[in-house]
Amino acid sequence: MVEPIRTRTRYGGGRRRGTGRSVRCTVAAALVVSGLAACGGDGGPPTLTWYINPDNGGQAKIAESCTKAAGGRYRIATSLLPSDATQQREQLVRRLAAKDSGLDLMSLDPVFVAEAANAGFLRPFTASEAAPLTEGVFPTAVQSSTWEGKLYAAPFWANTQLLWYRKSVAQKAGIDPNAPDFTWDKLIDAANRTNTTIGVQGNRYEGYMVWINSLIASAGGRIISNAEKGDDATIELDSPAGKEAARIIGKLARSKAAGPTLSTDLEEQSRATINGPRGGFLLNWGYVWRAEKGDAEDGAIDKNIVNDLGWARYPRMNPQQESKPPFGGIEIGVGAYGKHRDDLALDAVRCITSPANMKQYMLDEGNVAARPAIFSDPDILKEFPMAPLMRDSIAAAAPRPATPYYTDVSGAIQNRWHPPASVNETTPRRSSDFIRQVLRDQALL
């Protein structure tokens, strides 16, 4: 997901039968990679290279801290990946397909764990190695780091979206976004009554897939099942839940509650809508609180906006069924070809994902920890008054589909569900058919 570096990237069986397209498509690109980073040093301790997603220096700070903790056995150097999650995947896959021995550690979007694991690009953790990396961690984060029963990445930070709202607008609309039966329909109707907007990520990119997946999951459905069957996986989009998700997207996009740039909005563009003259509501990640406070301190927005900012759990699709908020975050994977994959890299992963570093990273960067106990820490509660809601939302969150062909699935859905104003009751069936064609090499994205 594309964002300014100041607010970071969020987002969030068997090998394929037949042509093995996911590997085929990356090998050619890998051949052009030159000058791959080497592991080692100039006679000093070994250097582990950690490929990181952009932040404000928090991961580099952890690398420095873990280097000191290593006591001279190794040092950790960071290498910056692009800000867009898809571009991050492409760069990592190119290096991994080329068996780059200098890629020791990587910050990995959870939706790409299955693909990298299935291709043999990640070193799996043994049961004894996995135990301390998963103890006290959100089950959703562990699930997103696991493929075919093995842990392939260590949860580092988790993420979820909240409903952010202007308290004055909610009062004017006569609604309580924290009511247990608060739904998307009530939200859209309230915005229409007050002539305010609902900020969402409607551009044709991964953030839009996050929205679609959470609506379907909140309606009791899922996009894909039996992912281990490769291109014979069951596509479940054309379902009552899929049609309900399409109804909500179409209803919002064709209403005055949609911002004029909905179909091109990313995280930051959608965040800006809540600060505008028609700002009312926003569905966005946990970074919003820190970003809003920072903008107010810098004078970019009125300080009264922060005072007027409320938060609630992701809206329900129907009053009787709890919502399934989005899930995102970053996991730490160990490259399958690194020289120190069986010793030093494992020690580094344990250090990076320690409770102390998770807490510090949340305080430094605003990216929420993968261990629920940290959300009760007094320092965290002081800085993030919505921490208990974040914890509960992550615990109830719905990950996007775990499949080695996630990029194809997500791309096919974005293709058929965009722009949001075009979505109608036929969209789930059309996108389901298109996914099947793409998985069987019968259609191109």
N, C-alpha and C positions, 0 to 999 in steps of 0.2 A: 504494500500500500504506500502510495506516494505521500510524503509529508515533509515539511521543513525539518531539518535535523533537530531543531529545538524541541519538537514534540514527538519525534521518533516514528518508527514504523510499527503499526499495530497489526495491524490486521489482527491478525489470527490467517492365505493361500498361495496358491501356486503361482509360478511365474506365468507370464502371459503366453497363451497358446498362439501358434502361428508365427507371425513375423517378428515378435519382440520389438515393437515399434519404439517403446520408450527408451530403450537402450540405443537402438539404431539411430534415432533422431539426435542423440547427443554425441555419439562417437566421432562423427565427421567434424563437429565443432571442436571437439577435444583435440583433434590433430593439429589445429592451428595455434594451440596454446604453447607458448615458449617461455623460457626463463622462469619455470615454476620455482616457488620458494623451496629452499633446502632446509632441512632440520639439522641443527648442530651449530657450531660456533667457531671461534678462532682460537681454540685451545681452552676456552673457559667451559663452564657448565653447559649442557645441552640446552638449546632454545626450542621451546614449544610454540608453534604459531597458532594463534586463536583467531579465527575469522569471525568478526563481530558485526552485528547490525548497527547502524548509526544510533548514537545516543549523545548525551552531553558530557561524556568522559567517564561515566560510571563503570563500564566494563574495563576500561584501561586502568582505573583505580583499583579494581579487584585484581587485575593481572599483576599490578605492582605489589599489592598486599600478599598475594599467593606466592609471588616470587620470593619475597622476604621470608614467608613461612616455610619455604622449601629449604632454607638454610644452605644454599649453595649447590643443591643437587640439580637444579634446573632453573631456568628463567622462562617467563611467559611473555611473548611479544604479540601484540594485537595487529590485525590487518583488517582494514575497513571494507565492508561490503557495500553495495549500492543501497539506497534508501527504500527502493521498491522491492517488495517481497518476491515477486516473480523474477526480477533481475538478480536478487540474491540467490535464488534457486539455480538459475542458469549459470552463474559464475561458479557456484559450488559443484554442480554436476559436471561442468567441463573439467574441472581439476580432478574430481574423483574418478571420472571416466578415464582420465589419463594416468591414473594410479599415482597421483602426486604424493610423494612421501613427506612433503613439507606441510601438508594440511593435517595438523594434529588434532585440533579442536575446532568446533564450529557452533555458532549460535544459529539454531535451526527453527524455522517456523514449524509448528506441530503438524501442519497439513502435508509437509514434505517428508516426514519421518518414514512413512510406509514405502514411498517410492525409493528413497535412498537405501532403506533396509532391504527391500526386495531385490534391488540391484547388487547387493553385496558391498555397498559403499561405506557402511557403518560397522564398527566393531561392536557386536552385542555384549552386553554385560552378563556375566554368570549370575546365578541365583544369589550367591554370597556377596558378589559385588553390588547387585541391584538392591539388596535389602536396606543398607543405610541411605541409599539415594532416593528411596521411595517411602521410607518410614516417616509417618506424619505428613505426607504430601497429599494434596487433593487427589482423590481417585480419578477425577476427570483428567488431571494432568498426567497421571501414570498411564491411563488408558491411551492418551494421545501420544505417548512415548513408546508404546508397545506395538510390536508386529509379530503375529504368529506365536504369541505366548512368550516372547522374549523382549526384555527392555533394551532398546536401541539408543535411547537418549535420556539424559537426566533432567528432570524438570528444574528450571531455573527461576523463571517468573511466569505467573499466570495472568490472565486478563479477562475482563468481561465488560459488557456495555450496561450502562444504567440509563434510565430516563431522566435527563436533566430538564428542569423546567423553571420558568420565572414564577415565583410564588404569587406575585401580584396578578399574573395572567390566570393562573389556576383559580385564584379567589374570584376573579371577575367571571370566569366560566362556570363557577359553582361546582367544581370537581375536586376530588381528593385523589391525586395520582398514587397515593400509598394505600388506597382502599384495596382490600383483597380481591375484589371483583372488577378492578379497573382493566379495561380492554382497549385494543387498538381502535375499535369503532368509537368508543367514548372519547378517546384521545383525538381522533380526526374530527369528530363532531364538535368538540370543545374548541379546537383551533379554528374551525370554520365560523363558529359563533362569535369568536373574539377577533376575527380577521388577523390571526397570527399564523406563523409557519411552524412546521415540524421538520427539523433538520435531520436528514438521513443521508447515507452514502449511496447515491444512485448512479454513479459513473460505471462504465463497463470495465470493472476491475474486481479484484478479490473482495474488496469491502462490500460490494453489492451482493456477492455470493454469501457473505456472512449474514446479511439481512434475510435473504431468501431462505437459507438453511434454518435460521432461528424461527422464522414464521412457520415453516413446515413442521419443525420439531414441536413448537408450542401448540400446534393444532393436532398433535398426536401422531404425526407421520415421520417419514425419513426419505432421504433422496435415493439411497442405494443400500442394498443388503447383499449378503453372500459375496463380499468383495474378494474373498479368496478364490473365487471361481473365474477370475480374470474377466474376459469379455463375455462370459456367461453370467456375470453378476446380475442380480435382479434390480431393475430400475423401477422405483416406486413413486416417481413424481406424479404420474397420472392417477391421483387418489383424491379422496375428499379433502385431505389435509393440503395437498398440493393446490387444489382448486381454491381452498379458503385463503391460502397464502397469496395466490394470484388476485383474488378479489380485494384483499387489503391493499396490495401494492397499487392496483389499478384505481381503487377508490381514493387513495391519498394522492397519487400522481395526477389525477384528473380533477382534483379539488383545488380551491384557492389556498388550502393549507400547505400545498407544495410550494417550495421556493422556485423562483424562475429559472434557477440553474440546477435543479434536482438531478437531471440526467448527466451532469458533468461534475457533481459534487463528490469530493473526497472527504477525509476526516476534517481537515482544517477548514475547507470551504463550508462544510455543514456546521462546524462549530461557530463560524462567523455569523450564521443566521440568527443564533439566539441573542447575539449582541446588537442586532439591527433594530430598526424602528418597528418591525413586525415580529420581532423575536418572541417566541413563546415556549417551544419545546425542542428537545434534541435527544436523539439516540446516538450515543457515542461512548468511547472507551473511558477507563478510569483516569487517563491523563488529563481530562478536561479540567478537573479541579485545580491542579497545579498550574495548568496553562492559563486559566481564567485569572487566578490570583496574580500570576506573573504579569499578565497584560494590564491588570488594574494598577499594580505597583509601578509599571513602566509608563503609565498614563495613556496606554493605547485604548483602553475602555474605561468607562465611568466606574468608580469603585462601588457605586450603588448597585451595579449589575451583580457583582459577587455577593453582596448582602441579600439580593433578591433571588439568589440561585438555590433551588431545591433539588432533591434527588429521590428517585423511587426505583423499584424493581422494574425490569423489562415488562411491558404490558402483556396481558393475556390475550389469547385469541378468542377464548370464550370464558365466561365468568366462572364456570365450574372446574376449569383445568388450569393448573399452575403453568406459568410460562417457562420456557427453556431459553434462558439468555444465551447470547453468543459466548464462545470460548476462544481465547487466543493466548498468546504468550511466546516464550522462547524456551527451547530445550537445548542442552549442551550435548552434542554428539562427538564421538571419537572416530577419526578417519581410519578406515580399514587398512590403509597402506602406510600409516605413520610409523617411523622407526621406534617410537617409544609408546606404542599403543597398548602394550601389555603391562606397563609399569608406571612410568612417570606421568603419562597422560591421564591414567586413572586417578592418580593422586591429585592431579590438578583439577579434575572434575569434582572430586570430593571437596576440595577447597572452595572452588567457585560457587558450588551450590550449597554450601553450609548455611545453617539458619542465620548465623551472624551476617554473612554476606548478602543473603536474601533481604534481611531487614535493612542493611545499609543501602543496598541498591534501591529499595523502595523509597527510602528517605531521600536519596540523592537524585533519583530519576523520576519518581512517581509511578514506576512500573510495579505492579503489585506482586507480592511474594507467592510462591507455590505451596507454602505451608500455612494452613489455617491458624495455627497457634500464634503466628506472628501478628495477626490482625487484632489480638487482644493486648499487645504490648503497649504500655502507656505512651511511649514516644510516637508510635504509629497512630494511635487514637487521637493524640494531640494534633498531628499534622493532617490526618485524614479522618474527619468526623464521620464519614460514610463508610469506614472500613468494615463494620459488621455487615452492612448491606452488600458490599463487595464480596466478602467471604461467603455469605449465603448464596449470592448469585453465581459465583464460581462453582460452588458445590452442586448447584442445580443446573449448570450450563449444559448445552448440547454441542459437542464437538462436530465439526464438519466431517464428511465421510472419510473413513480411513481406507484408502485404496492406493495401490501403486500407480494408478492412472488418474490421480486426483487432478492433475493439470488439465487433462482431456475433459474430465467430467465438469470441472468448474468452468472451463472455457466454453463448452457446449451450452451450459445453462446460461451463462452471461450472454452468449450469442442470441439465444431465443427469448430471453426475458428483458432485453434492452431495446429501446428505452422503456423506463417504467410505465410511461403513459400508454404504451402499446399492449401492456399485459392484460389478458382477459381469460375467460374460462377455458379457452382452447390452448393456452400457453403450456400448461403442464404436459398435455399429450404431445404437442409438437416438440417440446424440448426432450421429452423421454425418447421419442423416435430418433431425434438427432443424436442424442448421447449414444444410443445403440449403434447407429451408423458410424459415428466417430470411433468407437471402441473396436469396431470390426473393420476399420480402414476403408469404409464405404463412403466416407465424407471427410472433408477437410475443414478445420476451423477457419 
